[in-house]
């Protein structure tokens, strides 16, 4: 289910909770609406509001930090690809086949992770048993250097391949996001309960309903940000593939 659909469902639940609170207020007997009862409800609502605000802020900060970390990994991968191509260019004509293989590997990974830059397919969540990068590593390891410069270039190229392999594995492992769904469901329950309390304490009029609408839209938007940043290769806020595409454009030049 997409982040947008979930955010819309959260908005509907929260706004319906506020309307339910308004309806409950009109049906309760007078002894359930005295000052002492309302003060008790306000205390409980203050507790729920404080906890929900803290959790929301922590989730947004955590999702943003995770998103930035993954974006940095993509940028580093693009840098390593460009560096590897340069190292192979310095190695000499003997590495031309490896440079061509590097281009094929990068194109394959781009198609797997960012097909048409729209969304990550289900295959992104599970890395293949043997990646094309392993064949490239074998090809680089099979080069026969004839000078110290070529030996140094081969060693550097193999180090870059190992680093790229580690980053690629991280991209696969992190593709599904790290959000705890039971934790998230509890948060939504708190928000619905909070808006039910708001409805109980308010008088029914157009201004109050509009305020509840804006408030529900706000918390739904916050939840959308959390969900979308936890899905970095799909959705409206997906990480750009530009660093890797830019590196691909220079391979072999």
One Martini backbone bead per residue (centre of mass of N, CA, C, O) as a GRO file, in nm:
protein
  253
    1UNK     BB    1   0.096   0.036   0.023
    2UNK     BB    2   0.082   0.354  -0.009
    3UNK     BB    3   0.150   0.649   0.147
    4UNK     BB    4  -0.102   0.802   0.051
    5UNK     BB    5  -0.319   0.601   0.139
    6UNK     BB    6  -0.245   0.594   0.439
    7UNK     BB    7  -0.281   0.899   0.490
    8UNK     BB    8  -0.582   0.904   0.417
    9UNK     BB    9  -0.674   0.704   0.634
   10UNK     BB   10  -0.577   0.874   0.871
   11UNK     BB   11  -0.750   1.119   0.815
   12UNK     BB   12  -1.023   0.977   0.837
   13UNK     BB   13  -0.991   0.873   1.129
   14UNK     BB   14  -0.935   1.143   1.271
   15UNK     BB   15  -1.182   1.304   1.170
   16UNK     BB   16  -1.392   1.099   1.272
   17UNK     BB   17  -1.316   1.129   1.568
   18UNK     BB   18  -1.401   1.425   1.594
   19UNK     BB   19  -1.699   1.381   1.510
   20UNK     BB   20  -1.758   1.178   1.734
   21UNK     BB   21  -1.712   1.373   1.966
   22UNK     BB   22  -1.944   1.565   1.889
   23UNK     BB   23  -2.168   1.348   1.912
   24UNK     BB   24  -2.121   1.266   2.206
   25UNK     BB   25  -2.178   1.537   2.346
   26UNK     BB   26  -2.493   1.541   2.264
   27UNK     BB   27  -2.554   1.247   2.432
   28UNK     BB   28  -2.470   1.326   2.700
   29UNK     BB   29  -2.512   1.367   3.007
   30UNK     BB   30  -2.468   1.618   3.232
   31UNK     BB   31  -2.270   1.454   3.434
   32UNK     BB   32  -2.056   1.428   3.171
   33UNK     BB   33  -2.022   1.779   3.153
   34UNK     BB   34  -1.871   1.871   3.375
   35UNK     BB   35  -1.591   2.021   3.496
   36UNK     BB   36  -1.448   1.770   3.612
   37UNK     BB   37  -1.467   1.596   3.361
   38UNK     BB   38  -1.325   1.793   3.166
   39UNK     BB   39  -1.057   1.807   3.322
   40UNK     BB   40  -0.987   1.506   3.294
   41UNK     BB   41  -0.981   1.503   2.986
   42UNK     BB   42  -0.758   1.716   2.955
   43UNK     BB   43  -0.534   1.556   3.096
   44UNK     BB   44  -0.534   1.315   2.903
   45UNK     BB   45  -0.487   1.478   2.643
   46UNK     BB   46  -0.216   1.598   2.728
   47UNK     BB   47  -0.070   1.329   2.744
   48UNK     BB   48  -0.121   1.230   2.454
   49UNK     BB   49  -0.005   1.479   2.307
   50UNK     BB   50   0.283   1.456   2.414
   51UNK     BB   51   0.349   1.172   2.315
   52UNK     BB   52   0.275   1.212   2.014
   53UNK     BB   53   0.473   1.444   1.958
   54UNK     BB   54   0.731   1.294   2.029
   55UNK     BB   55   0.700   1.057   1.832
   56UNK     BB   56   0.673   1.219   1.572
   57UNK     BB   57   0.944   1.367   1.591
   58UNK     BB   58   1.121   1.111   1.602
   59UNK     BB   59   1.027   0.983   1.334
   60UNK     BB   60   1.105   1.215   1.148
   61UNK     BB   61   1.404   1.226   1.226
   62UNK     BB   62   1.470   0.930   1.156
   63UNK     BB   63   1.374   0.933   0.859
   64UNK     BB   64   1.560   1.163   0.767
   65UNK     BB   65   1.829   1.033   0.844
   66UNK     BB   66   1.794   0.778   0.670
   67UNK     BB   67   1.758   0.923   0.399
   68UNK     BB   68   2.035   1.069   0.398
   69UNK     BB   69   2.209   0.814   0.416
   70UNK     BB   70   2.113   0.688   0.147
   71UNK     BB   71   2.191   0.927  -0.031
   72UNK     BB   72   2.494   0.906   0.033
   73UNK     BB   73   2.533   0.619  -0.079
   74UNK     BB   74   2.463   0.691  -0.371
   75UNK     BB   75   2.686   0.902  -0.407
   76UNK     BB   76   2.921   0.709  -0.344
   77UNK     BB   77   2.864   0.513  -0.573
   78UNK     BB   78   2.906   0.715  -0.801
   79UNK     BB   79   3.200   0.783  -0.726
   80UNK     BB   80   3.316   0.489  -0.750
   81UNK     BB   81   3.251   0.450  -1.044
   82UNK     BB   82   3.425   0.682  -1.152
   83UNK     BB   83   3.692   0.583  -1.025
   84UNK     BB   84   3.705   0.307  -1.161
   85UNK     BB   85   3.718   0.411  -1.450
   86UNK     BB   86   3.983   0.569  -1.413
   87UNK     BB   87   4.161   0.335  -1.325
   88UNK     BB   88   4.118   0.168  -1.587
   89UNK     BB   89   4.231   0.383  -1.777
   90UNK     BB   90   4.523   0.374  -1.643
   91UNK     BB   91   4.589   0.078  -1.703
   92UNK     BB   92   4.463   0.032  -1.997
   93UNK     BB   93   4.360  -0.152  -2.270
   94UNK     BB   94   4.319  -0.419  -2.098
   95UNK     BB   95   4.049  -0.269  -1.951
   96UNK     BB   96   3.816  -0.233  -2.160
   97UNK     BB   97   3.633  -0.474  -2.091
   98UNK     BB   98   3.578  -0.381  -1.798
   99UNK     BB   99   3.442  -0.112  -1.874
  100UNK     BB  100   3.210  -0.241  -2.029
  101UNK     BB  101   3.110  -0.410  -1.789
  102UNK     BB  102   3.050  -0.172  -1.603
  103UNK     BB  103   2.825  -0.052  -1.772
  104UNK     BB  104   2.637  -0.300  -1.758
  105UNK     BB  105   2.609  -0.307  -1.450
  106UNK     BB  106   2.490  -0.023  -1.407
  107UNK     BB  107   2.244  -0.056  -1.591
  108UNK     BB  108   2.119  -0.296  -1.435
  109UNK     BB  109   2.090  -0.152  -1.156
  110UNK     BB  110   1.913   0.081  -1.250
  111UNK     BB  111   1.677  -0.097  -1.354
  112UNK     BB  112   1.622  -0.226  -1.074
  113UNK     BB  113   1.592   0.038  -0.887
  114UNK     BB  114   1.522   0.261  -1.148
  115UNK     BB  115   1.258   0.218  -1.328
  116UNK     BB  116   1.204   0.510  -1.479
  117UNK     BB  117   1.186   0.665  -1.207
  118UNK     BB  118   0.929   0.547  -1.028
  119UNK     BB  119   0.978   0.241  -0.902
  120UNK     BB  120   1.030  -0.020  -0.692
  121UNK     BB  121   1.058  -0.333  -0.719
  122UNK     BB  122   1.037  -0.633  -0.563
  123UNK     BB  123   1.334  -0.720  -0.642
  124UNK     BB  124   1.479  -0.509  -0.457
  125UNK     BB  125   1.439  -0.672  -0.179
  126UNK     BB  126   1.605  -0.902  -0.344
  127UNK     BB  127   1.895  -1.020  -0.402
  128UNK     BB  128   2.081  -1.172  -0.604
  129UNK     BB  129   2.288  -1.439  -0.591
  130UNK     BB  130   2.430  -1.318  -0.862
  131UNK     BB  131   2.605  -1.060  -0.962
  132UNK     BB  132   2.757  -0.878  -1.209
  133UNK     BB  133   2.989  -0.775  -1.018
  134UNK     BB  134   3.133  -1.050  -0.984
  135UNK     BB  135   3.233  -1.073  -1.274
  136UNK     BB  136   3.401  -0.815  -1.264
  137UNK     BB  137   3.589  -0.902  -1.038
  138UNK     BB  138   3.707  -1.146  -1.188
  139UNK     BB  139   3.820  -0.979  -1.421
  140UNK     BB  140   4.012  -0.803  -1.251
  141UNK     BB  141   4.168  -1.042  -1.114
  142UNK     BB  142   4.264  -1.153  -1.413
  143UNK     BB  143   4.464  -0.955  -1.441
  144UNK     BB  144   4.798  -0.878  -1.592
  145UNK     BB  145   5.037  -0.714  -1.463
  146UNK     BB  146   5.343  -0.521  -1.594
  147UNK     BB  147   5.337  -0.312  -1.353
  148UNK     BB  148   5.322  -0.110  -1.084
  149UNK     BB  149   5.087   0.061  -1.188
  150UNK     BB  150   4.898  -0.178  -1.252
  151UNK     BB  151   4.897  -0.302  -0.969
  152UNK     BB  152   4.777  -0.053  -0.829
  153UNK     BB  153   4.520  -0.036  -1.001
  154UNK     BB  154   4.409  -0.316  -0.934
  155UNK     BB  155   4.390  -0.279  -0.627
  156UNK     BB  156   4.202  -0.034  -0.634
  157UNK     BB  157   3.971  -0.166  -0.795
  158UNK     BB  158   3.907  -0.390  -0.587
  159UNK     BB  159   3.837  -0.199  -0.355
  160UNK     BB  160   3.602  -0.059  -0.499
  161UNK     BB  161   3.433  -0.314  -0.542
  162UNK     BB  162   3.390  -0.378  -0.242
  163UNK     BB  163   3.252  -0.112  -0.169
  164UNK     BB  164   3.019  -0.138  -0.375
  165UNK     BB  165   2.906  -0.403  -0.264
  166UNK     BB  166   2.830  -0.297   0.018
  167UNK     BB  167   2.640  -0.069  -0.079
  168UNK     BB  168   2.447  -0.247  -0.239
  169UNK     BB  169   2.353  -0.417   0.000
  170UNK     BB  170   2.231  -0.179   0.155
  171UNK     BB  171   2.019  -0.102  -0.053
  172UNK     BB  172   1.862  -0.366  -0.027
  173UNK     BB  173   1.815  -0.373   0.287
  174UNK     BB  174   1.674  -0.064   0.281
  175UNK     BB  175   1.422  -0.070   0.084
  176UNK     BB  176   1.181  -0.145   0.306
  177UNK     BB  177   1.248  -0.029   0.560
  178UNK     BB  178   1.222   0.055   0.942
  179UNK     BB  179   0.929   0.040   1.022
  180UNK     BB  180   0.713   0.003   1.297
  181UNK     BB  181   0.392  -0.095   1.276
  182UNK     BB  182   0.285  -0.123   1.566
  183UNK     BB  183   0.385   0.157   1.649
  184UNK     BB  184   0.218   0.313   1.435
  185UNK     BB  185  -0.065   0.219   1.523
  186UNK     BB  186  -0.054   0.342   1.805
  187UNK     BB  187  -0.024   0.633   1.713
  188UNK     BB  188  -0.297   0.650   1.565
  189UNK     BB  189  -0.467   0.593   1.813
  190UNK     BB  190  -0.386   0.845   1.968
  191UNK     BB  191  -0.492   1.049   1.759
  192UNK     BB  192  -0.787   0.963   1.765
  193UNK     BB  193  -0.832   1.002   2.069
  194UNK     BB  194  -0.762   1.303   2.069
  195UNK     BB  195  -0.996   1.394   1.871
  196UNK     BB  196  -1.226   1.296   2.044
  197UNK     BB  197  -1.165   1.493   2.273
  198UNK     BB  198  -1.197   1.752   2.112
  199UNK     BB  199  -1.497   1.702   2.041
  200UNK     BB  200  -1.603   1.693   2.337
  201UNK     BB  201  -1.500   2.005   2.403
  202UNK     BB  202  -1.671   2.101   2.161
  203UNK     BB  203  -1.853   2.297   1.951
  204UNK     BB  204  -2.082   2.284   1.700
  205UNK     BB  205  -1.917   2.413   1.406
  206UNK     BB  206  -1.757   2.529   1.133
  207UNK     BB  207  -1.491   2.610   1.269
  208UNK     BB  208  -1.433   2.344   1.415
  209UNK     BB  209  -1.438   2.156   1.169
  210UNK     BB  210  -1.209   2.301   1.019
  211UNK     BB  211  -0.994   2.257   1.236
  212UNK     BB  212  -1.008   1.948   1.225
  213UNK     BB  213  -0.930   1.922   0.930
  214UNK     BB  214  -0.649   2.052   0.954
  215UNK     BB  215  -0.540   1.868   1.175
  216UNK     BB  216  -0.571   1.599   1.019
  217UNK     BB  217  -0.395   1.688   0.779
  218UNK     BB  218  -0.134   1.728   0.943
  219UNK     BB  219  -0.095   1.437   1.060
  220UNK     BB  220  -0.103   1.301   0.783
  221UNK     BB  221   0.147   1.449   0.670
  222UNK     BB  222   0.347   1.343   0.879
  223UNK     BB  223   0.303   1.042   0.809
  224UNK     BB  224   0.386   1.064   0.515
  225UNK     BB  225   0.680   1.139   0.563
  226UNK     BB  226   0.759   0.885   0.714
  227UNK     BB  227   0.680   0.677   0.493
  228UNK     BB  228   0.835   0.795   0.244
  229UNK     BB  229   1.129   0.795   0.379
  230UNK     BB  230   1.102   0.465   0.414
  231UNK     BB  231   1.081   0.483   0.075
  232UNK     BB  232   1.349   0.569  -0.119
  233UNK     BB  233   1.257   0.406  -0.416
  234UNK     BB  234   0.971   0.546  -0.373
  235UNK     BB  235   0.758   0.774  -0.456
  236UNK     BB  236   0.782   1.125  -0.407
  237UNK     BB  237   1.082   1.087  -0.229
  238UNK     BB  238   1.287   0.973  -0.405
  239UNK     BB  239   1.588   0.887  -0.478
  240UNK     BB  240   1.825   0.993  -0.674
  241UNK     BB  241   2.005   0.874  -0.976
  242UNK     BB  242   2.213   1.091  -1.077
  243UNK     BB  243   2.497   0.997  -0.975
  244UNK     BB  244   2.493   0.733  -1.150
  245UNK     BB  245   2.424   0.854  -1.428
  246UNK     BB  246   2.671   1.038  -1.445
  247UNK     BB  247   2.878   0.809  -1.432
  248UNK     BB  248   2.776   0.654  -1.680
  249UNK     BB  249   2.831   0.887  -1.893
  250UNK     BB  250   3.169   0.848  -1.836
  251UNK     BB  251   3.200   0.574  -1.931
  252UNK     BB  252   3.473   0.533  -2.160
  253UNK     BB  253   3.613   0.836  -2.191
   0.00000   0.00000   0.00000
